[in-house]
Amino acid sequence: MAAHDPTALIHHPYQPPAGFEAPQAGVFKASTVIFPNVAAMRARDWKHKHGYTYGLHGTPTTFTLEERIAHLEHGLQCVLAPSGLAAIALVDMALLQHGDEVLIPANAYGPGKDFAAQQLAGWGITHRFYDPLDAAGLDAMIGPATKLVWLEAPGSVTMEFPDLRGLVAVARARGVRTALDNTWGAGIAFDGFDLGQGLGCDVVMQALTKFPSGGGDVLMGSVTTRDEALHLKIKLAHMRLGLGVAANDAELVLRSLPSIALRYHAHDRAARALAAWLQQRPEIARVLHPALEGSPGHEHWRSLCTAAAGLFSVVFEPRYTPAQVDGFCDALRLFKLGYSWGGPVSLVVPYDLKAMRNPVPYDGTLVRFSIGLEEDEALRADLAQALAGLG
Ligand SMILES: *Cc1c(COP(=O)(O)O)cnc(C)c1O
């Protein structure tokens, strides 16, 4: 009997027939990429999608996802990052240098603000927070050191929908780049590169963790552009930082993308129904949902958007203590306590506004809901039983 031949096991000559086609793209996993000869090894250009050099610089799986996200965002180029937060940090690190200033909306995603306050500050990059409903105020803040304006629509947790056109017009007139955190809009509610009136953002970032994944089981971010030189600047920083995403994670997002619009609109419809219902409840002082009349920035949402994500916050009447509101959250059964959104499970988080915003915009405890894909009626019953327990 022949001895086991490990070399033949590694270099076995069988090649599967070419031309395999299936609904889902194949999954390619590699650190090492093999070249046919030295000339090819030396000639490969990793900056463009002409070929492959090393797993970190892209595989057919990650290239395919980048192209589809660029399409979703109405952009031309895209790079993937290991999380939404990593995508925010990548934009900051690619576009800012020692001595520069970045302006961030006061209601922006908290960890992104923290990255500016803790990491960028240590590198000599300063930041200030601006009121996203006040374009003239932004204009007054822009100075010679200002190199980047972040935008987020609506703001995390307090849900004010910014005057995006006004803010972008101001930044453009002053020659400052804009970067939009488009996690909420997801490329569906509005087009970050075309806000109308000839205005658009320079960079559109998204936490693919949310709607593109849709499962609550993947962490990923994207940075999309429409300008080759700007893309290359981001791509170079991406390469130098060694940011990569796993093929199996890219596969999960690729599998979820075809249903993103169906899911987005289902989350939207259910969230609007529940937000309207909560607005009628005596325990609730305010419902913060950009599609609701009277919610901060509603007019900006209405002039720009065709949809809204399944996300809203409520402010409880000040007569309820934070401990009572915690009790309400604990009493929910279908709504689970957890961060993130865009997945099938409805989520709830009580926030301490005093730790997040100065000045504090609302008197009363705020609770943020992410509406999943359960039936409205079941979610409404769950909210009703937890509200009844408030006393
Ligand atoms: C979740 C989120 C992020 C960060 O995404 P992660 O993948 O969790 O790091 C950034 N911005 C917004 C608006 C988010 O909701």
The ligand as an ORCA input file, in Angstrom:
! r2SCAN-3c Opt
* xyz 0 1
  C     -23.836     51.486     15.084
  C     -23.418     52.785     14.561
  C     -22.081     53.056     14.254
  C     -20.968     52.088     14.561
  O     -21.105     50.838     13.987
  P     -20.387     49.557     14.652
  O     -20.304     48.594     13.536
  O     -21.239     49.131     15.791
  O     -19.019     50.017     15.100
  C     -21.786     54.291     13.721
  N     -22.737     55.208     13.495
  C     -24.023     54.991     13.779
  C     -25.026     56.046     13.493
  C     -24.402     53.780     14.323
  O     -25.686     53.569     14.623
*
